[in-house]
């Protein structure tokens, strides 16, 4: 772990991870958000779901902003670390799944073993972003602040063609795409170039901007705008930047925060993979259907914390036990086939 990482930004990474869990508990695992806000049957649950989704749907963009702000480097070590993490989640969980359902599927086991090609939009899109990062970084380094107009135009293209016109041919896919990942990455790189000017603004204005944009997303949903909660929603994108910027104002190093933050990717993967996700769905729906909504909200926070802690502990145990072995294998493979940690 890099001890020089700004723990304020790492705290933002932890917050983004909690928001991922919350957005899943609130929507996806609870049966999905209603297609529209029915103003004739307003309930505490409907209002609560709307507000929670409005403020937590920035989660994925938050992760991409961190990567873009500091810049990705295409390193064999980074790819290897992701591979080891995935194999240590997919294979044990796949075996556990077979034990629980008392049925073995060779096809599913092979699929779990081929970790990079196993269906998981974030993993595949992030790996492609890593692969493209040398090109994107060279573009930014070459043109500097002159890329401002280009990136604004890129942002407006996604806004107009995908959100306003509903044109799917460009492949923005509601934010679940490499193209969207590239856009957020470039916007975050641009923020880094203009960080001095941005930080002359009082941090509370950015916080108020996040609150205001969350309310605007909520109103969009009430107004039956179908892409209100999309990661590609321009208001969502701006909201995620408003949430990020206040964390830049204070720089400090905390070993504990950085230690926890280094395992947040494991949290993202683990809680969305079977059988963990099925158990989480059962628990989520049990409290949602059997208790009052106010009690459910309290339990949602408790569940999110427990999920986070369990996943962090699992990853730290994995690292403690397997790191000597996986590090040895990596050094052997790297020395034999690549001779260098960097591809560029």
C-alpha positions as CSV (number, residue, x, y, z in Angstrom):
1,X,0.0,0.0,0.0
2,X,1.3,3.5,-0.9
3,X,1.6,5.3,2.5
4,X,1.6,8.7,0.7
5,X,-2.0,8.3,-0.4
6,X,-4.2,11.2,0.8
7,X,-6.4,9.6,3.4
8,X,-9.1,12.2,2.8
9,X,-9.6,10.8,-0.7
10,X,-9.3,7.3,0.6
11,X,-12.1,8.2,3.0
12,X,-14.1,9.2,0.0
13,X,-13.4,5.8,-1.5
14,X,-14.8,4.2,1.6
15,X,-17.9,6.4,1.4
16,X,-18.3,5.5,-2.3
17,X,-18.2,1.8,-1.3
18,X,-20.9,2.3,1.3
19,X,-23.0,4.1,-1.3
20,X,-22.7,1.1,-3.6
21,X,-24.0,-1.2,-0.9
22,X,-26.8,1.2,-0.1
23,X,-27.9,1.7,-3.7
24,X,-28.1,-2.1,-4.1
25,X,-30.0,-2.6,-0.9
26,X,-32.4,0.3,-1.7
27,X,-33.1,-0.7,-5.3
28,X,-31.7,-3.7,-7.0
29,X,-31.9,-6.2,-4.1
30,X,-35.3,-4.8,-3.0
31,X,-36.9,-5.7,-6.3
32,X,-35.8,-2.6,-8.2
33,X,-37.0,0.9,-8.2
34,X,-40.6,1.5,-9.4
35,X,-40.6,2.6,-13.1
36,X,-42.2,5.9,-12.1
37,X,-43.2,7.9,-9.0
38,X,-46.9,7.4,-8.5
39,X,-48.1,10.8,-7.0
40,X,-51.6,9.3,-6.4
41,X,-50.2,6.7,-4.0
42,X,-47.3,8.5,-2.2
43,X,-45.9,6.6,0.7
44,X,-42.9,6.9,3.1
45,X,-41.3,3.9,1.3
46,X,-41.6,5.5,-2.1
47,X,-40.3,8.9,-0.9
48,X,-37.5,7.2,1.0
49,X,-36.4,5.0,-2.0
50,X,-36.4,8.0,-4.2
51,X,-34.2,10.2,-2.0
52,X,-31.8,7.4,-1.1
53,X,-31.4,6.5,-4.8
54,X,-31.0,10.1,-5.7
55,X,-28.0,10.6,-3.4
56,X,-26.4,7.2,-3.6
57,X,-26.5,6.6,-7.4
58,X,-23.3,8.7,-7.7
59,X,-21.4,5.7,-6.3
60,X,-19.8,4.2,-9.4
61,X,-18.9,7.6,-10.8
62,X,-17.1,8.3,-7.5
63,X,-14.7,5.4,-8.0
64,X,-14.0,6.5,-11.6
65,X,-13.3,10.0,-10.4
66,X,-10.6,8.8,-8.0
67,X,-8.9,6.8,-10.8
68,X,-9.1,9.7,-13.2
69,X,-7.9,12.4,-10.8
70,X,-4.7,10.5,-9.9
71,X,-4.4,8.8,-13.3
72,X,-4.1,5.1,-13.9
73,X,-0.9,3.4,-14.9
74,X,-1.0,0.2,-16.9
75,X,1.1,-2.1,-14.8
76,X,1.3,-5.9,-14.8
77,X,1.2,-5.9,-11.0
78,X,-2.1,-4.1,-10.9
79,X,-3.7,-6.5,-13.4
80,X,-2.2,-9.5,-11.4
81,X,-3.6,-8.1,-8.1
82,X,-7.1,-7.8,-9.7
83,X,-6.8,-11.3,-11.1
84,X,-5.8,-12.8,-7.7
85,X,-8.6,-10.9,-5.9
86,X,-11.2,-12.2,-8.4
87,X,-10.0,-15.8,-8.4
88,X,-10.1,-15.8,-4.6
89,X,-13.7,-14.6,-4.6
90,X,-15.2,-16.4,-7.7
91,X,-13.8,-19.9,-7.0
92,X,-14.5,-20.2,-3.3
93,X,-17.9,-18.7,-3.7
94,X,-18.6,-20.9,-6.7
95,X,-17.7,-24.0,-4.6
96,X,-19.9,-22.7,-1.7
97,X,-22.7,-22.3,-4.2
98,X,-22.4,-25.9,-5.3
99,X,-22.4,-27.1,-1.7
100,X,-25.5,-25.1,-0.8
101,X,-27.5,-26.2,-3.9
102,X,-26.0,-29.7,-3.8
103,X,-25.3,-29.6,-7.6
104,X,-22.0,-29.2,-9.5
105,X,-21.8,-27.4,-12.8
106,X,-18.6,-27.7,-14.7
107,X,-19.7,-24.9,-17.0
108,X,-20.2,-22.5,-14.1
109,X,-16.9,-23.6,-12.5
110,X,-15.0,-22.9,-15.7
111,X,-16.8,-19.6,-16.1
112,X,-15.7,-18.6,-12.5
113,X,-12.1,-19.6,-13.3
114,X,-11.9,-17.4,-16.4
115,X,-12.3,-14.3,-14.1
116,X,-11.6,-11.5,-16.6
117,X,-14.2,-12.7,-19.1
118,X,-16.9,-13.7,-16.5
119,X,-19.8,-11.3,-16.9
120,X,-19.3,-8.3,-14.6
121,X,-19.7,-4.9,-16.2
122,X,-17.5,-3.0,-13.7
123,X,-14.6,-5.4,-13.9
124,X,-14.5,-5.6,-17.7
125,X,-15.1,-1.8,-18.2
126,X,-12.4,-1.0,-15.6
127,X,-9.9,-3.3,-17.2
128,X,-10.5,-1.7,-20.5
129,X,-10.1,1.7,-18.9
130,X,-6.7,0.6,-17.6
131,X,-5.8,-0.7,-21.0
132,X,-6.7,2.6,-22.6
133,X,-5.2,4.7,-19.9
134,X,-1.8,5.2,-21.6
135,X,-3.5,6.7,-24.6
136,X,-5.8,8.9,-22.5
137,X,-2.9,10.0,-20.3
138,X,-0.8,10.9,-23.3
139,X,-3.7,12.9,-24.8
140,X,-4.0,14.9,-21.5
141,X,-0.3,15.3,-21.1
142,X,0.2,16.5,-24.7
143,X,-2.7,19.0,-24.8
144,X,-3.0,20.0,-21.2
145,X,-5.8,22.5,-20.5
146,X,-6.6,22.7,-24.1
147,X,-8.6,19.5,-23.8
148,X,-11.3,21.5,-21.9
149,X,-13.5,22.2,-24.9
150,X,-13.1,18.6,-26.2
151,X,-14.2,17.1,-22.8
152,X,-17.1,19.5,-22.5
153,X,-18.2,18.4,-26.0
154,X,-17.8,14.7,-25.0
155,X,-19.9,15.3,-21.9
156,X,-22.6,17.1,-24.0
157,X,-22.7,14.3,-26.6
158,X,-23.5,11.7,-23.8
159,X,-26.1,14.1,-22.4
160,X,-27.8,14.8,-25.7
161,X,-27.6,11.6,-27.6
162,X,-28.1,9.1,-24.7
163,X,-30.1,10.9,-22.1
164,X,-32.2,13.4,-24.0
165,X,-32.6,11.6,-27.3
166,X,-32.4,8.1,-26.0
167,X,-30.1,7.1,-28.8
168,X,-28.4,3.8,-27.9
169,X,-26.2,3.5,-31.0
170,X,-23.2,5.2,-29.4
171,X,-23.0,2.6,-26.6
172,X,-23.2,4.8,-23.4
173,X,-25.6,2.2,-22.0
174,X,-26.9,4.2,-19.0
175,X,-23.3,4.5,-17.7
176,X,-22.6,0.7,-17.8
177,X,-20.0,1.0,-20.6
178,X,-16.3,1.7,-21.4
179,X,-17.3,4.9,-23.2
180,X,-18.8,6.3,-20.0
181,X,-15.9,5.2,-18.0
182,X,-13.6,7.0,-20.4
183,X,-15.7,10.2,-20.1
184,X,-15.6,10.3,-16.3
185,X,-11.8,9.5,-16.4
186,X,-11.1,12.4,-18.7
187,X,-13.3,14.8,-16.7
188,X,-11.4,13.8,-13.5
189,X,-8.1,14.3,-15.3
190,X,-9.4,17.7,-16.3
191,X,-10.3,18.5,-12.7
192,X,-6.7,17.7,-11.7
193,X,-5.4,20.2,-14.2
194,X,-7.8,22.9,-12.8
195,X,-7.5,21.9,-9.2
196,X,-6.0,25.2,-8.0
197,X,-8.8,27.2,-9.4
198,X,-11.5,24.8,-8.2
199,X,-10.2,24.8,-4.6
200,X,-10.5,28.6,-4.4
201,X,-14.2,28.0,-4.0
202,X,-15.4,27.4,-0.5
203,X,-15.9,23.7,0.1
204,X,-19.4,24.2,1.5
205,X,-20.5,25.4,-2.0
206,X,-19.6,22.0,-3.4
207,X,-21.5,20.2,-0.6
208,X,-24.5,22.4,-1.2
209,X,-24.1,21.5,-4.9
210,X,-24.3,17.8,-4.1
211,X,-27.4,18.3,-1.9
212,X,-29.1,20.5,-4.6
213,X,-28.3,18.1,-7.4
214,X,-29.6,15.2,-5.4
215,X,-32.9,17.0,-4.9
216,X,-32.9,17.7,-8.7
217,X,-32.4,14.0,-9.5
218,X,-35.3,13.2,-7.1
219,X,-37.5,15.7,-8.9
220,X,-36.5,14.2,-12.3
221,X,-37.7,10.8,-11.1
222,X,-41.0,12.3,-9.8
223,X,-41.4,13.9,-13.3
224,X,-41.1,10.5,-14.8
225,X,-37.7,11.0,-16.5
226,X,-36.6,7.4,-17.0
227,X,-32.8,8.1,-16.9
228,X,-33.0,10.0,-13.6
229,X,-30.9,7.5,-11.7
230,X,-28.6,6.5,-14.6
231,X,-24.8,6.9,-14.0
232,X,-24.8,8.7,-17.3
233,X,-27.3,11.4,-16.1
234,X,-25.4,14.6,-16.4
235,X,-26.8,15.8,-13.1
236,X,-25.6,12.6,-11.5
237,X,-22.1,13.1,-13.0
238,X,-21.9,16.7,-11.7
239,X,-23.2,15.5,-8.3
240,X,-20.4,12.9,-8.0
241,X,-17.8,15.6,-8.6
242,X,-19.5,17.9,-6.1
243,X,-19.2,15.1,-3.5
244,X,-15.5,14.5,-4.4
245,X,-14.1,18.0,-4.4
246,X,-14.5,18.8,-0.7
247,X,-12.3,15.8,0.2
248,X,-9.4,17.5,-1.7
249,X,-9.2,20.4,0.7
250,X,-7.5,18.6,3.5
251,X,-4.5,16.3,3.1
252,X,-3.4,13.9,5.7
253,X,-2.2,10.3,6.0
254,X,-4.0,7.7,8.2
255,X,-2.7,4.2,8.1
256,X,-6.0,2.8,9.3
257,X,-8.1,4.6,6.7
258,X,-5.7,3.6,3.9
259,X,-5.6,0.0,5.1
260,X,-9.4,-0.2,5.0
261,X,-9.7,1.6,1.7
262,X,-7.2,-0.8,0.0
263,X,-9.8,-3.6,0.2
264,X,-12.9,-1.7,-1.0
265,X,-12.8,-3.2,-4.4
266,X,-13.2,-6.6,-2.7
267,X,-16.4,-5.3,-1.0
268,X,-17.8,-4.3,-4.4
269,X,-17.2,-7.7,-5.9
270,X,-18.1,-9.9,-3.0
271,X,-21.5,-8.5,-2.1
272,X,-22.7,-8.8,-5.7
273,X,-21.6,-12.4,-6.2
274,X,-23.6,-15.6,-5.5
275,X,-24.3,-16.9,-2.9
276,X,-23.6,-13.7,-0.9
277,X,-25.9,-11.6,-3.0
278,X,-28.8,-14.1,-2.6
279,X,-28.4,-14.1,1.1
280,X,-28.3,-10.4,1.1
281,X,-31.4,-10.1,-1.0
282,X,-33.3,-12.4,1.4
283,X,-32.3,-10.4,4.4
284,X,-33.0,-7.1,2.7
285,X,-36.5,-8.2,1.6
286,X,-37.3,-9.8,5.0
287,X,-36.8,-6.5,6.8
288,X,-38.5,-4.5,4.0
289,X,-41.6,-6.7,4.0
290,X,-41.9,-7.7,7.6
291,X,-41.2,-4.5,9.5
292,X,-42.0,-0.8,9.2
293,X,-40.1,1.2,6.7
294,X,-38.5,3.4,9.3
295,X,-37.1,0.3,11.1
296,X,-36.0,-1.1,7.7
297,X,-34.0,2.1,7.1
298,X,-32.1,1.6,10.4
299,X,-31.5,-2.0,9.5
300,X,-30.3,-1.1,6.0
301,X,-27.5,1.0,7.6
302,X,-26.6,-1.9,10.0
303,X,-26.6,-4.4,7.1
304,X,-24.5,-2.2,5.0
305,X,-21.9,-1.8,7.8
306,X,-21.9,-5.6,8.4
307,X,-21.5,-6.4,4.7
308,X,-18.6,-3.9,4.5
309,X,-16.9,-5.3,7.6
310,X,-17.3,-9.0,6.5
311,X,-15.9,-8.3,3.1
312,X,-12.9,-6.3,4.5
313,X,-12.1,-9.1,6.9
314,X,-12.3,-11.7,4.2
315,X,-9.9,-9.7,1.9
316,X,-7.4,-9.0,4.7
317,X,-7.3,-12.7,5.6
318,X,-6.9,-13.6,1.9
319,X,-4.0,-11.1,1.7
320,X,-2.3,-12.4,4.9
321,X,-2.5,-16.0,3.9
322,X,-1.9,-15.9,0.1
323,X,0.3,-12.9,-0.5
324,X,3.6,-14.8,0.0
325,X,2.5,-17.4,-2.6
326,X,0.9,-15.0,-5.1
327,X,3.8,-12.6,-4.9
328,X,6.2,-15.4,-5.6
329,X,4.2,-16.6,-8.6
330,X,4.0,-13.1,-9.9
331,X,7.7,-12.5,-9.7
332,X,8.4,-15.7,-11.5
333,X,5.9,-15.0,-14.3
334,X,7.0,-11.4,-14.6
335,X,10.7,-12.2,-14.9
336,X,10.1,-14.9,-17.4
337,X,7.5,-13.3,-19.7
338,X,7.6,-9.5,-19.3
339,X,10.9,-8.5,-17.6
340,X,9.1,-5.3,-16.4
341,X,6.2,-4.3,-14.2
342,X,4.9,-1.7,-16.8
343,X,3.5,-2.4,-20.2
344,X,4.3,1.1,-21.4
